[in-house]
Amino acid sequence: MTAQSVEIHKPEQQQVANYGDSLLTVIERAARDTSVDIEKFERLMAMRERLEAQAAQRAFNAAIAEAKSEIEPITRNATGHNDKRYADFSAIAKAIDPILAKNGLTYRFRSSQAERISVTCILSHVGGHFEETTLSGPPDTSGGKNAIQSIGSSLTYLQRYSLIQMLGLATSNDDDGKKADAKPDEYEGVPLAEQGQRAATYGVEYLRGWWCKQSQEDRDRFTDSGELAAWKAMAEKAGA
């Protein structure tokens, strides 16, 4: 990978890329010069690798931030053995895969088994940077599952939750269609404080999703005003 291949999102990343290009020119000249000390050449190569890694990480962070601003809270569409609602993997994938792909992101899983089953979620960006998170647990023997079924159940569970943890995803109840009724045009011309009040009536998870879409300036302003405490109280009262 060269510095040119990294997607640039901010001016400081452009500066890093430009510096990386200049350094690459120096390295190419040094490679042709037989009088250059090998240790100096290796230090130049190491510096180039660090610059590329920094630029790739910044591009990764920018892509994550953009993707998270677009991902809505995911409806809990399934019911577990304890009658607790949750979002299954298909619901999560349907909600996030197109957004991640648009931002140059993809995920995959690596698993291992000893006394416990471990699943690692690997989130990668086209710029070359990737990050991992690992969760572990015992085979799920609930509901009379046989040995193979218990392993498969745990793998599915750990894949789902490692991905949720990696991306910081939020899930929400359907609330008898209330969420579907909260259309974007419902907020047109409505003061931000009142928007927050409406979002809070749909529960904590919906309020969180709405809040993530607001600008940092608006977040700071309403944090300072103390109105967030009122929104939180209303959301908790809604029982989400």
Secondary structure in CASP SS format (residue, H / E / C, confidence):
PFRMAT SS
TARGET T0000
AUTHOR 0000-0000-0000
METHOD secondary structure of the structure
MODEL  1
M C 1.00
T C 1.00
A H 1.00
Q H 1.00
S H 1.00
V C 1.00
E C 1.00
I C 1.00
H C 1.00
K C 1.00
P H 1.00
E H 1.00
Q H 1.00
Q H 1.00
Q H 1.00
V H 1.00
A H 1.00
N H 1.00
Y H 1.00
G H 1.00
D H 1.00
S H 1.00
L H 1.00
L H 1.00
T H 1.00
V H 1.00
I H 1.00
E H 1.00
R H 1.00
A H 1.00
A H 1.00
R H 1.00
D C 1.00
T C 1.00
S C 1.00
V C 1.00
D C 1.00
I H 1.00
E H 1.00
K H 1.00
F H 1.00
E H 1.00
R H 1.00
L H 1.00
M H 1.00
A H 1.00
M H 1.00
R H 1.00
E H 1.00
R H 1.00
L H 1.00
E H 1.00
A H 1.00
Q H 1.00
A H 1.00
A H 1.00
Q H 1.00
R H 1.00
A H 1.00
F H 1.00
N H 1.00
A H 1.00
A H 1.00
I H 1.00
A H 1.00
E H 1.00
A H 1.00
K H 1.00
S H 1.00
E H 1.00
I C 1.00
E C 1.00
P C 1.00
I E 1.00
T E 1.00
R C 1.00
N C 1.00
A E 1.00
T E 1.00
G C 1.00
H C 1.00
N C 1.00
D C 1.00
K C 1.00
R E 1.00
Y E 1.00
A C 1.00
D C 1.00
F H 1.00
S H 1.00
A H 1.00
I H 1.00
A H 1.00
K H 1.00
A H 1.00
I H 1.00
D H 1.00
P H 1.00
I H 1.00
L H 1.00
A H 1.00
K H 1.00
N C 1.00
G C 1.00
L E 1.00
T E 1.00
Y E 1.00
R E 1.00
F E 1.00
R E 1.00
S E 1.00
S E 1.00
Q E 1.00
A C 1.00
E C 1.00
R C 1.00
I E 1.00
S E 1.00
V E 1.00
T E 1.00
C E 1.00
I E 1.00
L E 1.00
S E 1.00
H E 1.00
V C 1.00
G C 1.00
G C 1.00
H C 1.00
F E 1.00
E E 1.00
E E 1.00
T E 1.00
T E 1.00
L E 1.00
S E 1.00
G E 1.00
P C 1.00
P C 1.00
D C 1.00
T C 1.00
S H 1.00
G H 1.00
G H 1.00
K C 1.00
N C 1.00
A H 1.00
I H 1.00
Q H 1.00
S H 1.00
I H 1.00
G H 1.00
S H 1.00
S H 1.00
L H 1.00
T H 1.00
Y H 1.00
L H 1.00
Q H 1.00
R H 1.00
Y H 1.00
S H 1.00
L H 1.00
I H 1.00
Q H 1.00
M H 1.00
L H 1.00
G C 1.00
L C 1.00
A C 1.00
T E 1.00
S E 1.00
N C 1.00
D C 1.00
D H 1.00
D H 1.00
G H 1.00
K H 1.00
K H 1.00
A H 1.00
D H 1.00
A C 1.00
K C 1.00
P H 1.00
D H 1.00
E H 1.00
Y H 1.00
E C 1.00
G C 1.00
V C 1.00
P C 1.00
L H 1.00
A H 1.00
E H 1.00
Q H 1.00
G H 1.00
Q H 1.00
R H 1.00
A H 1.00
A H 1.00
T C 1.00
Y C 1.00
G C 1.00
V H 1.00
E H 1.00
Y H 1.00
L H 1.00
R H 1.00
G H 1.00
W H 1.00
W H 1.00
C H 1.00
K C 1.00
Q C 1.00
S C 1.00
Q H 1.00
E H 1.00
D H 1.00
R H 1.00
D H 1.00
R H 1.00
F H 1.00
T H 1.00
D H 1.00
S H 1.00
G C 1.00
E H 1.00
L H 1.00
A H 1.00
A H 1.00
W H 1.00
K H 1.00
A H 1.00
M H 1.00
A H 1.00
E H 1.00
K H 1.00
A H 1.00
G C 1.00
A C 1.00
END
